[in-house]
Amino acid sequence: MSSEPASGSFKKNLSLIVKLVVSSVLLLYLFYFSGIVDIKGVISTLKQTRLSIFIVAFVIHISAFFVAAKRWSLFLPYSLKYSRLVSLFFIGAFFNTFLPGLVGGDAVKAFYLYKDTGKGGISIVSVFMDRYMGFAAMVCIGLIAFTGGYFYIKGTEIVWFIPILCGGFLLASFILWYINWGRIKFLSVFYSPLMEIKSKKRIIYKGLLFALIVQMLSITGVYILSLAIGLKVPPVYFFIFVPIINAISAIPISIAGLGLREASFAALFSTVFAKVGVTPVQATGLSLLTFATMCLVNLIGGVEYLRIGKPPEKIADEHR
């Protein structure tokens, strides 16, 4: 009997355990050992949330998913219903948030797409390009905000983060686009469709435009959540810090970024926000409210997963 299934299950369980430990340790340190954040103060901050403003932020976060699905469609050479892509986007987000360590949301989207089309290579490449465009937009906004808002963060320990983030992204992009990975046999099936997309400049530019809109919506949503708990912070701070926090919380070592996001909010926001009277407690409250909003939005993916069920075993004839 093959031991591969058991080995795969062990790796998934180990991944989940590691993420749980990382999130728990970070939250415990932040709330109980750091002396920076008082959990009772955080709860008090969250109780001040104005429901009407929260609903606005919730709608903005949902709208970002619809724009993101449109971005994803650009990298698919065949026509799929837009509603189908929106559904898969929500399902992927649901898996990322509520079933960490079992299977990644991107893998779920690629799998459903493969079952719909029968094209494994382009399914994976489309998901990758969607992610890549999102990160590129995040870096662009962060760099622009960093340049325009340098005055606000000058003299703090975070002035180096965005330049390093941008430099790392440019280096990774160079390695991706200018090295012929197609010479490696098992990568050739993915490299060919990737190079086809690279040659279509118009699609790349449109993808980046949609990605910028998604990032703007995401940042605006966090800003509106800050208003919901009574914070009065200039929007430029959010355009500087949210890209940084998103990049940190995307590191796959915690449960949906839980712990990483809160520590980042407390460290980054409160360091500079102290100038406008924002405390670490309020910054952490904003972080948890952002996480709660994300969970509520991503629950829609759970509903969609129950509605459409598992992907069909039989691939649609028109895509064979």
Secondary structure, 3 states (H helix, E strand, C coil): CCCHHHHHHHHHHHHHHHHHHHHHHHHHHHHHHCCCCCHHHHHHHHHCCCHHHHHHHHHHHHHHHHHHHHHHHCCCCCCCCHHHHHHHHHHHHHHHHHCCCCCCHHHHHHHHHHHHHCCHHHHHHHHHHHHHHHHHHHHHHHHHHHHHCHHHHCCCCCCCHHHHHHHHHHHHHHHHHHCCHHHCHHHHHHHHHHHHHHCCHHHHHHHHHHHHHHHHHHHHHHHHHHHHCCCCCCHHHHHHHHHHHHHHHCCCCCCCCCCHHHHHHHHHHHHHHHHHCCCHHHHHHHHHHHHHHHHHHHHHHHHHHHHHCCCCCCCCHHHC
